[in-house]
Amino acid sequence: MTGRVVLAATPIGNAADASARLRVALAEADVIAAEDTRRLRDLARRLDIEVRAEVLAVHDHNERDRAASLVERAAAGALVVLVSDAGMPTVSDPGFRVVEAAAAAGVTVEVLPGPSAVLTALALSGLPTDRFCFEGFLPRKDGERARALADLATEPRTMVFFEAPHRLDATLAAMADAWGGDRLAAVSRELTKTHEETRRGTLAALAAWAADGVRGEIVVTVAGRPAEAPTMDALVAEALARVESGERAKDAVADLAATAGVPRRELYGAVLAARQGAS
């Protein structure tokens, strides 16, 4: 095949999660760009793979400078494989600058899917998964963190965060202050490892649990802001609009009452009163 850049997902804990495609890529690569070269060689040892490629360190501090040369190697025909310490490159890890440069140069970029701490924690959380957002690490300073949480106060989607274990209790307490202690959340640690654990509960309860200290790599998943229940006036207005468009009043009321969780008889009476008042 012609040269290309390959983003290869690596295990987030259990080496047995390494895909067959990852094994082939590491064995056949001409260049491996690794976030931590020592971790790469340790992974290769655990997978019983002999790495013949040139191994380069590509991390947050030098990715911008090395992106162009890696893309040039791929353009010249080399198989350039990029891996982070764990999970999918570019997701709160190096890789974006390389992909950006490859796209600009018209160089093929390929992804080898695999483990993801974000998706694993989301699936374990017990929170809605139909819509979610990934926020990475929150700012370390109290003021900046408070502003970031305030910006997310109206976010309706489930939110996923990374956090360091020594900051977990402060972060959960700050979330409880910003969004209410009764907001549902989950804390997952050491995913796919021997001591994997997921705690589910309210932000207040999880903050109290974390106050005693938590070890391991952490992912925090928090429910989005609950949708506000529509007022009776809003339901009546919507029912009248649907009747005006030709729908039967009883059908419109039945549908709206079931969706909003209000007594159908109460809503129907309010609609009738509104229609009589308008006539």
C-alpha positions as CSV (number, residue, x, y, z in Angstrom):
1,M,0.0,0.0,0.0
2,T,1.0,3.6,-0.4
3,G,2.3,5.5,2.6
4,R,-0.2,6.7,5.1
5,V,-0.8,7.8,8.7
6,V,-2.5,5.3,10.9
7,L,-4.1,6.3,14.2
8,A,-4.1,3.1,16.3
9,A,-6.1,2.7,19.5
10,T,-4.2,0.9,22.3
11,P,-5.6,-1.0,25.3
12,I,-6.7,1.3,28.2
13,G,-5.6,-1.4,30.7
14,N,-6.0,-5.0,29.7
15,A,-3.5,-5.9,27.0
16,A,-5.9,-8.6,25.8
17,D,-8.0,-5.9,24.3
18,A,-5.4,-5.2,21.6
19,S,-6.9,-5.7,18.2
20,A,-5.4,-7.9,15.5
21,R,-5.0,-4.9,13.3
22,L,-3.0,-3.1,16.0
23,R,-0.6,-6.0,16.3
24,V,0.0,-6.0,12.6
25,A,0.4,-2.3,12.4
26,L,3.0,-2.3,15.2
27,A,4.9,-5.1,13.6
28,E,4.9,-3.7,10.1
29,A,5.2,0.1,10.7
30,D,8.2,2.0,9.3
31,V,7.7,4.8,11.9
32,I,5.9,4.6,15.2
33,A,5.1,8.0,16.8
34,A,4.4,7.3,20.5
35,E,3.2,9.5,23.3
36,D,5.6,7.7,25.6
37,T,8.2,5.4,24.0
38,R,8.7,3.4,27.1
39,R,5.0,2.6,27.3
40,L,5.0,1.6,23.7
41,R,7.9,-0.9,24.2
42,D,6.2,-2.3,27.3
43,L,3.0,-2.8,25.3
44,A,4.9,-4.5,22.5
45,R,6.6,-6.8,25.1
46,R,3.3,-7.8,26.6
47,L,1.9,-8.5,23.1
48,D,5.0,-10.4,22.1
49,I,5.7,-8.1,19.1
50,E,9.1,-7.3,17.8
51,V,9.1,-3.6,16.9
52,R,11.4,-2.9,13.9
53,A,10.2,0.6,13.2
54,E,11.9,3.8,14.0
55,V,10.3,4.9,17.3
56,L,9.8,8.7,17.9
57,A,8.3,10.4,20.9
58,V,5.4,12.6,19.9
59,H,3.6,14.3,22.7
60,D,1.8,17.5,23.6
61,H,5.0,19.5,23.8
62,N,6.5,18.6,20.4
63,E,3.6,17.4,18.2
64,R,3.2,20.7,16.4
65,D,6.9,20.6,15.4
66,R,7.0,17.0,14.4
67,A,3.7,16.8,12.5
68,A,5.1,18.0,9.2
69,S,8.0,15.6,9.1
70,L,5.8,12.6,10.0
71,V,3.4,13.6,7.2
72,E,6.3,14.0,4.8
73,R,7.5,10.4,5.7
74,A,4.0,9.1,4.9
75,A,3.8,11.0,1.7
76,A,7.1,9.4,0.7
77,G,5.6,6.0,1.2
78,A,6.2,5.2,4.8
79,L,3.7,3.5,7.1
80,V,3.5,6.0,10.0
81,V,1.6,4.6,13.1
82,L,0.6,7.0,15.8
83,V,-0.3,5.7,19.3
84,S,-1.0,7.4,22.6
85,D,-0.4,5.9,26.1
86,A,-3.9,4.4,26.1
87,G,-7.1,4.5,24.0
88,M,-7.6,6.5,20.8
89,P,-5.1,9.1,19.7
90,T,-6.5,12.7,19.4
91,V,-9.1,12.1,22.2
92,S,-7.5,14.2,25.0
93,D,-4.2,12.8,23.6
94,P,-1.7,13.7,20.8
95,G,-2.6,13.2,17.2
96,F,-4.8,16.1,16.1
97,R,-1.9,18.1,14.7
98,V,-0.6,15.1,12.7
99,V,-4.1,14.5,11.2
100,E,-4.5,18.2,10.5
101,A,-1.2,18.3,8.6
102,A,-2.0,15.0,6.7
103,A,-5.4,16.3,5.6
104,A,-3.9,19.5,4.4
105,A,-1.2,17.6,2.4
106,G,-3.7,15.1,1.0
107,V,-2.0,12.2,2.8
108,T,-4.2,9.2,3.6
109,V,-5.2,8.8,7.3
110,E,-6.5,5.5,8.6
111,V,-8.0,4.6,12.0
112,L,-7.6,1.3,13.7
113,P,-10.6,1.4,16.2
114,G,-10.2,0.0,19.7
115,P,-10.6,0.7,23.4
116,S,-11.9,4.0,24.6
117,A,-12.1,5.1,28.2
118,V,-14.8,7.7,27.3
119,L,-17.2,5.1,25.7
120,T,-16.4,2.4,28.3
121,A,-17.2,4.7,31.2
122,L,-20.3,6.1,29.4
123,A,-21.7,2.6,28.9
124,L,-21.0,1.7,32.6
125,S,-22.5,4.9,34.0
126,G,-26.2,3.9,33.8
127,L,-26.9,7.4,32.4
128,P,-28.5,8.3,29.0
129,T,-26.2,7.5,26.1
130,D,-28.3,8.7,23.2
131,R,-26.6,12.2,23.4
132,F,-23.4,12.9,25.2
133,C,-20.4,15.2,25.1
134,F,-16.7,14.8,26.1
135,E,-15.2,17.6,28.1
136,G,-11.7,16.2,28.9
137,F,-10.0,17.6,32.0
138,L,-11.5,20.6,33.8
139,P,-9.2,23.5,34.6
140,R,-7.1,22.9,37.8
141,K,-7.5,26.4,39.3
142,D,-10.7,26.9,41.4
143,G,-11.9,30.0,39.6
144,E,-11.3,28.7,36.1
145,R,-13.0,25.4,37.0
146,A,-16.0,27.2,38.4
147,R,-16.4,29.2,35.2
148,A,-16.1,26.1,33.1
149,L,-18.8,24.4,35.2
150,A,-21.1,27.5,35.0
151,D,-20.8,27.3,31.2
152,L,-22.1,23.8,31.3
153,A,-25.0,24.5,33.7
154,T,-27.6,24.2,31.0
155,E,-26.0,21.3,29.0
156,P,-28.7,18.7,28.5
157,R,-26.4,15.9,27.3
158,T,-24.6,13.4,29.5
159,M,-21.1,14.8,30.1
160,V,-17.9,12.8,30.3
161,F,-14.8,14.1,32.1
162,F,-11.3,12.9,32.8
163,E,-9.8,13.7,36.3
164,A,-6.7,13.0,38.3
165,P,-7.4,11.0,41.5
166,H,-5.9,13.6,43.8
167,R,-8.4,16.2,42.4
168,L,-11.5,14.0,42.2
169,D,-13.0,15.0,45.6
170,A,-12.6,18.7,44.9
171,T,-14.0,18.4,41.4
172,L,-17.1,16.4,42.5
173,A,-17.7,18.9,45.3
174,A,-17.5,21.8,42.7
175,M,-19.9,20.0,40.4
176,A,-22.3,19.6,43.3
177,D,-22.1,23.3,44.1
178,A,-22.6,24.3,40.5
179,W,-25.3,21.8,39.4
180,G,-26.9,20.6,42.6
181,G,-25.9,17.8,44.9
182,D,-28.8,15.6,43.6
183,R,-27.5,15.5,40.0
184,L,-26.8,11.8,39.1
185,A,-23.3,10.8,38.2
186,A,-20.9,7.9,38.0
187,V,-17.1,7.6,38.7
188,S,-15.2,4.8,36.9
189,R,-11.7,4.0,37.8
190,E,-9.0,1.5,36.5
191,L,-11.2,0.5,33.6
192,T,-10.5,-3.0,32.2
193,K,-7.9,-3.5,35.0
194,T,-7.8,-5.8,38.0
195,H,-9.3,-3.3,40.4
196,E,-11.9,-1.8,38.0
197,E,-14.8,-0.1,39.8
198,T,-17.7,2.1,38.9
199,R,-19.6,4.1,41.6
200,R,-23.0,5.5,40.8
201,G,-25.0,8.0,42.8
202,T,-25.6,11.7,43.3
203,L,-22.8,14.2,43.0
204,A,-23.1,14.9,46.8
205,A,-22.8,11.2,47.7
206,L,-19.9,10.6,45.3
207,A,-18.1,13.7,46.6
208,A,-18.4,12.3,50.2
209,W,-17.1,8.9,49.0
210,A,-14.1,10.5,47.2
211,A,-13.1,12.6,50.2
212,D,-11.4,9.5,51.7
213,G,-9.1,9.3,48.7
214,V,-9.5,7.4,45.4
215,R,-6.7,5.8,43.4
216,G,-6.3,5.0,39.7
217,E,-7.2,6.5,36.4
218,I,-10.5,8.3,36.7
219,V,-13.5,9.0,34.3
220,V,-16.4,11.0,35.6
221,T,-19.8,10.8,33.9
222,V,-22.5,13.3,34.8
223,A,-26.2,13.5,33.8
224,G,-27.1,16.5,31.8
225,R,-29.6,19.1,33.1
226,P,-33.1,17.7,33.2
227,A,-35.6,19.2,30.8
228,E,-37.9,21.6,32.5
229,A,-41.5,20.4,32.6
230,P,-43.7,22.6,30.4
231,T,-46.2,24.8,32.2
232,M,-50.0,24.3,31.9
233,D,-50.3,27.5,30.0
234,A,-47.7,26.3,27.4
235,L,-49.5,22.9,27.1
236,V,-52.8,24.6,26.5
237,A,-51.3,26.9,23.9
238,E,-49.8,24.0,22.1
239,A,-53.0,22.0,22.2
240,L,-54.9,25.0,20.8
241,A,-52.4,25.3,18.0
242,R,-52.8,21.7,17.1
243,V,-56.6,21.9,17.2
244,E,-56.4,25.0,14.9
245,S,-54.4,22.9,12.4
246,G,-57.2,20.3,12.3
247,E,-56.3,17.8,15.1
248,R,-59.1,16.6,17.4
249,A,-58.9,18.3,20.8
250,K,-59.1,15.0,22.7
251,D,-56.3,13.5,20.6
252,A,-54.0,16.5,21.1
253,V,-54.7,16.6,24.8
254,A,-54.1,12.9,25.2
255,D,-50.7,13.1,23.5
256,L,-49.6,16.2,25.3
257,A,-50.7,14.9,28.7
258,A,-48.9,11.6,28.2
259,T,-45.7,13.3,27.1
260,A,-45.7,16.0,29.9
261,G,-46.9,13.7,32.6
262,V,-49.9,15.8,33.6
263,P,-53.5,14.6,34.3
264,R,-55.4,14.4,30.9
265,R,-58.6,15.5,32.5
266,E,-57.0,18.6,34.0
267,L,-55.4,19.6,30.7
268,Y,-58.6,18.9,28.7
269,G,-60.5,21.1,31.1
270,A,-58.0,23.9,30.7
271,V,-58.2,23.7,26.9
272,L,-62.0,23.8,26.9
273,A,-61.9,26.8,29.2
274,A,-59.4,28.6,27.0
275,R,-61.5,27.8,23.9
276,Q,-64.7,29.1,25.6
277,G,-62.9,32.2,26.7
278,A,-61.7,32.9,23.2
279,S,-65.2,32.6,21.7
